[in-house]
Amino acid sequence: MKQTVKVGIFYDGGWWTVLSDYLAETHQWRARPTFGGLADVMAWHLERSGLGEVEVAEQHYVRGRFGSTSSRSFDIVLQESGVQRHDAPTPENGAEKGADVLFALNAFDRATAAPLDAVVLQTGDADFIPLAQILRGRGRYVIVPSVAVRDGGVDLNTAPRLKAAADSAPDLIGLLAAALKREAGYAGVYPFVEPVATTPPVLPPSGDYLTGAITRWREGEPYGFITSSTGGSFFVSRDVLPPGKTRLPEGTRVQFKGRPKPMPGKKYPEAFSVRPVE
């Protein structure tokens, strides 16, 4: 009888938000990946790699939190996907070192206490090289799904030394593409929230950021509005802000990318790749 390999998946929330937004808003797929789909894709990859019969035993999502703000809708998504959320209090300057420490402690604790046979680190941050090395030293198989994105103002690349510190560093977008095509016997759930697009998105030219200011963002709300320098209004979610930011005060000057028109059923076009102008 084959022994089941227990796997834990750990999401670096700041990293994952940028990647998820990129796939939903800039990549030609224009679709957001699901946690359930990612779990199935990783189990499929590990089984193909010869690790054995794989069970995704647990999933954890770690991100910094400023104040008491929380997205109820996102909490529901995590809960329904069987993903446990862990919040690290974040100071007003946006530093997320507390989240990094919590991510590392949580991954190490679960890997040794559960115990887990393999650990998937959904991050690209070189700060987690010691974590990967320590987990491997304790006999855990470490997977770092790698990303190399420089597209539409998004620059997201897995640290080469982090990939080298892992047992395996497969191309994550390549795995998703293979799963979409049902290659090599993939039988898991569809890995995206909605069907992927087959035509490239219509976006501003690469590097062409719009400018504007936050004109409404109430305390405690997970979204606000930007008025561009040309007078257009854009909806902005806290999930597209730089890591560590959960809100921008009204009047904050920003640079951003913006869709040319609202998505079906929406009143305002969406802003993304939002960055405050110091």
Stockholm file with secondary structure:
# STOCKHOLM 1.0

chainA/1-278         MKQTVKVGIFYDGGWWTVLSDYLAETHQWRARPTFGGLADVMAWHLERSGLGEVEVAEQHYVRGRFGSTSSRSFDIVLQESGVQRHDAPTPENGAEKGADVLFALNAFDRATAAPLDAVVLQTGDADFIPLAQILRGRGRYVIVPSVAVRDGGVDLNTAPRLKAAADSAPDLIGLLAAALKREAGYAGVYPFVEPVATTPPVLPPSGDYLTGAITRWREGEPYGFITSSTGGSFFVSRDVLPPGKTRLPEGTRVQFKGRPKPMPGKKYPEAFSVRPVE
#=GR chainA/1-278 SS CCCEEEEEEEEEHHHHHHHHHHHHHTSTTCCCBCHHHHHHHHHHHHHHTTCCEEEEEEEEEEEEECTTCCCHHHHHHHHHTTEEEEEEECCTTCCCHHHHHHHHHHHHHHHHHTTCSEEEEECCCGGGHHHHHHHHHTTCEEECCBCEEEETTEEEECCHHHHHHSSBCCBHHHHHHHHHTTGGGCCSCCSBSSCCCSSCCCCCCTTCCEEEEEEECCTTCSEEEEEETTSCEEEEEGGGSCTTCSCCCTTCEEEEEECSSCCTTCSSCBEEEEEECC
#=GC SS_cons         CCCEEEEEEEEEHHHHHHHHHHHHHTSTTCCCBCHHHHHHHHHHHHHHTTCCEEEEEEEEEEEEECTTCCCHHHHHHHHHTTEEEEEEECCTTCCCHHHHHHHHHHHHHHHHHTTCSEEEEECCCGGGHHHHHHHHHTTCEEECCBCEEEETTEEEECCHHHHHHSSBCCBHHHHHHHHHTTGGGCCSCCSBSSCCCSSCCCCCCTTCCEEEEEEECCTTCSEEEEEETTSCEEEEEGGGSCTTCSCCCTTCEEEEEECSSCCTTCSSCBEEEEEECC
//
